[in-house]
């Protein structure tokens, strides 16, 4: 086999493995009807995110979620398609562009809540999570007021207004929910549902395989040159 053919094969292998590492489509069951008490039960590969959550913000099968928009909905106990494309909510919400990046404050509050860091600020779970949800809706422009204590906390961390910029990290992401047409779906009309936050960890398996593929390609080139 000539060098060009070997390099082409390596390029294809790297592309395939990189693509698998970026897989972002899942299914999950949403439950809950009270503000700040929305739970997601992930299925398939998405169950990996459960390890990122601290008790009492997770169970063996579910984690506490937060809604991004306020004018879209899900039906409790129903299954949905979920697509993680980054840190933006697609469709719905107060932002009429259709694509709405989450704020620095939103990502920070959600991560601190579900990892247990905010528990020293407000101890009651339902009270704390409801305050966080309402503040997230405020930060995302979905309602006119947020929790004063949490906003003061954000100001102390980021400076006044510094938490309103677009989040550029990769730990907190948005699951864009859409209608699931199979068994367990909500059977409602339209397509888009209420997008959710998730404390997401990028699966290492695909990235590691991609690195191995790149290393093998380099080894092929070195051996070819020595030959």
Secondary structure as the mmCIF struct_conf table of DSSP 4:
data_model
#
loop_
_struct_conf.conf_type_id
_struct_conf.id
_struct_conf.beg_label_comp_id
_struct_conf.beg_label_asym_id
_struct_conf.beg_label_seq_id
_struct_conf.end_label_comp_id
_struct_conf.end_label_asym_id
_struct_conf.end_label_seq_id
HELX_RH_AL_P HELX_RH_AL_P1 UNK A 3 UNK A 21
TURN_TY1_P TURN_TY1_P1 UNK A 22 UNK A 22
STRN STRN1 UNK A 25 UNK A 31
BEND BEND1 UNK A 34 UNK A 34
TURN_TY1_P TURN_TY1_P2 UNK A 35 UNK A 36
STRN STRN2 UNK A 38 UNK A 42
HELX_RH_3T_P HELX_RH_3T_P1 UNK A 44 UNK A 52
HELX_LH_PP_P HELX_LH_PP_P1 UNK A 53 UNK A 54
TURN_TY1_P TURN_TY1_P3 UNK A 55 UNK A 56
BEND BEND2 UNK A 57 UNK A 57
STRN STRN3 UNK A 58 UNK A 58
BEND BEND3 UNK A 60 UNK A 61
STRN STRN4 UNK A 63 UNK A 65
STRN STRN5 UNK A 67 UNK A 67
BEND BEND4 UNK A 68 UNK A 68
BEND BEND5 UNK A 70 UNK A 71
TURN_TY1_P TURN_TY1_P4 UNK A 76 UNK A 77
STRN STRN6 UNK A 78 UNK A 86
BEND BEND6 UNK A 87 UNK A 87
STRN STRN7 UNK A 88 UNK A 90
BEND BEND7 UNK A 91 UNK A 91
BEND BEND8 UNK A 93 UNK A 94
TURN_TY1_P TURN_TY1_P5 UNK A 96 UNK A 97
BEND BEND9 UNK A 98 UNK A 98
STRN STRN8 UNK A 99 UNK A 101
HELX_LH_PP_P HELX_LH_PP_P2 UNK A 102 UNK A 102
STRN STRN9 UNK A 103 UNK A 103
HELX_RH_AL_P HELX_RH_AL_P2 UNK A 104 UNK A 114
TURN_TY1_P TURN_TY1_P6 UNK A 115 UNK A 116
HELX_RH_3T_P HELX_RH_3T_P2 UNK A 117 UNK A 120
TURN_TY1_P TURN_TY1_P7 UNK A 121 UNK A 121
HELX_RH_AL_P HELX_RH_AL_P3 UNK A 125 UNK A 139
TURN_TY1_P TURN_TY1_P8 UNK A 140 UNK A 141
BEND BEND10 UNK A 142 UNK A 144
HELX_RH_AL_P HELX_RH_AL_P4 UNK A 148 UNK A 158
TURN_TY1_P TURN_TY1_P9 UNK A 160 UNK A 163
BEND BEND11 UNK A 164 UNK A 165
STRN STRN10 UNK A 166 UNK A 166
HELX_LH_PP_P HELX_LH_PP_P3 UNK A 167 UNK A 167
BEND BEND12 UNK A 170 UNK A 171
STRN STRN11 UNK A 172 UNK A 179
BEND BEND13 UNK A 182 UNK A 182
TURN_TY1_P TURN_TY1_P10 UNK A 183 UNK A 184
BEND BEND14 UNK A 189 UNK A 191
STRN STRN12 UNK A 192 UNK A 192
STRN STRN13 UNK A 196 UNK A 199
HELX_RH_AL_P HELX_RH_AL_P5 UNK A 204 UNK A 226
#
